[in-house]
Amino acid sequence: MGSTVKRVVASTGLLGVAALALSGCSDLAKRGFLPADDTTDHTQAISSLWVHSWIVLLGVGVVVWGLVIWSAIVYRRRKGETGLPAQTRYNLPIEVLYTAVPFVLIFAFFIATVHVQSATEANATEAYDGADVQVQVVGKQWSWDINYLTDEGEANVHEDAGVQADYSGGETFDESNLPTLYLPVNKEVKIKLDARDVAHSFWVPYFLYKKDLLPGVHNNYWTFTPTKEGTFAVKCAELCGEYHSMMLMNIEVVSESEYETHLTELRDRGNTGALGNELNRRQDLIYTSEDSQQSDSAASEN
């Protein structure tokens, strides 16, 4: 028995070390075990929901572990005892307790989550026009296009096309050429999210949020205010093909003057209007509103 216990303890220790080592691969692990709470106007509420949920769940775990250990000690088989101990069945108070407590916890988590999600999504609609900056981010296999929009939602200037991850020829992935979205700090931003081919997902780990990009005429929107200057990694969080893991981007949050200077530099380089489709990997998978209207007309005729 002693050797079995030692093996279990050793295996548990190794698993813990492995989990700790793997967690070091995450950008957020550099901040410790707490999520970021100072990068946008929404991260504080999201972080608070996360932390308080874990505190409650840890309390539930302590109670359960305590009851398991207590039961194992108090009701252990004594020397000389045989047969089964007395069985407790149909104990109404206990059954009500272990039914009501999980229900209350689930209901509380649901209400708290809806509250935070509603606040985060309050202005994430096409009709909302109160944002200081409007941007369009287009996902495609396997890169991102970035268009800066006017107040009317029309493309004004665009970033250079980023690295197009398609390395069937054996090229080395060059992260120095990643697409970079520039945003001014402390200014409300509205991002229009589109996809040209298949479903993608726009995930900024330090912003504690992600949102899907869906092909077709459906657009998703994300509205937030970046509150901290710096460079923040963006990843695609929806499996979208062979080079999904290389579909990366950066967000550069800068001062308002630096942001305006950057837009002027883009205009001077001739990056006016929207970035075109010429760098798309699959021209036959580009969905447009005209395609949707044609398919709707064909369906109605049939």
PyMOL commands that set and color helices and strands:
alter all, ss='L'
color gray80, all
select helices_A, chain A and resi 2-23+27-31+43-74+92-120+175-177+205-207+244-246+256-268+283-285+289-301
alter helices_A, ss='H'
color red, helices_A
select strands_A, chain A and resi 133-140+143-149+155-158+180-184+189-195+200-204+209-213+220-224+230-236+248-254
alter strands_A, ss='S'
color yellow, strands_A
deselect
rebuild
show_as cartoon
